[in-house]
Amino acid sequence: MGQITKVSPLAPATFPDLPIIKGVRFGTAAAGVKYQGRTDVMMAILDPGTAIAGVFTRSRTRAAPVLDCQEKIGGANDKGAAILVNSGNANAFTGSKGVEAVTAITKAVAETCDIPQSRIFTSSTGVIGEPLPFERVTAVIADVFGKVDEGGIASAAKAIMTTDTYAKGASATVEVDGKTVSIAGIAKGSGMIAPDMATMLVYIFTDAAIDQKSLQSLVSAQADTTFNCITVDSDTSTSDSLIVAATGASGVDVTGNAEFSGALERVMLDLAHQVVRDGEGATKFVEIAITGAASDSDAKVHGMAIANSPLIKTAIAGEDPNWGRVVMAIGKSGAEADRDKLSISFGDVEVAKDGWRSPNYSEEAAAAHMKGEDIRISVDLGIGTGAATVWTCDLTHGYIEINADYRS
């Protein structure tokens, strides 16, 4: 399968104008890892003093680059750092060859960029189970390093795409003590999305000053309310990686600052939503809001049961307000529920109340909501104060077309 050319109908009109983040420079190259004529290598060079936090997949079959990054996160940040990403091959389930590839790439980046190998973070995305032709990657590292510039983040976003139909970026600025702090992030993800940490590949950069432990704590907590609350197809990748780098170039210490925390969470949620909007074959963006659960964790379990149900996702694709399938998903989730206290709405249309079809139910009104691109399903369990919101997309024949011949 070649590069996807039909852009998702849920895509933003344009790639956003992201702010320059002082202390980081970007470069890209076409290494021909899988496809010819497209950029497939991205490099980010980070200044000395950059704090780096990461959250990674908890998959038991995670890829060699993920394991390598996990070992390196939390190290001293007095030296420079680099992030090197290739698309087209996931370097996953490749045994000792996977480790060999990571070692070769990190060694080449370290030598070329004069950065300790312990501060080189790599990611790979694409087909699982095929050895990464890492020589193609190492062959372009010097060229990429020679072209890095602080304005190259848009090109970097394109280089990490696989089945994505558009490059994903988001940003925020916040005033702290009268000074501006900037955040900019990019992501890739379209299928194999059911994160158990973060999602697919995500790289976020800020010029804020913050120590590594504080940054790590913040990123880990916010991953749970953003990337860990999305799903496209219920499948957790072997390669999911979220890396956040704080260069400190602004000179503004944001440790414990609520405004910065909120801005970072907005960027993370924006990128998470963009991944869902680019779900393979997606035509509908779906928000599922759960309230009245026994606990927040129970609310999330119910939400993900709804979001991952093929029956619900296909009904949404067919614009059918089949609330009986929502009842089914709640019942099977395993979290606490009381049938006779359950209420459900599609948009502003109440379809079920207190365990029974709502006396005000209108099939016509519910069907009208389902015809939109943005769908909202609300469920009140009526048994507690627990709440959670998750996001997904519909399931169409397009998903089958993309994945039936992914390796060809």
ABEGO torsion letter per residue (X at the ends): XBBBABBBAABBABBBBBBBBBGBBBBBBBAGAABBGBBABBBBBBBBGBBBBBBBBABAABBAAAAAAAAABGBBAABBBBBBBBBGBAGBGAEAAAAAAAAAAAAAAAAAAGBBAAABBBBBBEBBGBBBBAAAAAAAAAAAAAABBAAAAAAAAAAABBABABBBBBBBBBBBGGBBBBBBBBBBEABGBBBAGBBEBBBBBBABBBBAAAAAAAAAAAAAABAAABBAAGBBBAABBBBBBBAGAAGBBABGBAAAAAAAAAAAAAAAAAAAAABBGBABBBBBBBBGBABAAAAAAAAAAAAABAAAAAAAAAGBBBAAAAAAAAAAAGBBBBAAABBBBBEABBABBGGBBBAABBAAAAAAAAABABBBBBBBAGABABBBBBBBBBBBAAAAAAAAAAAX
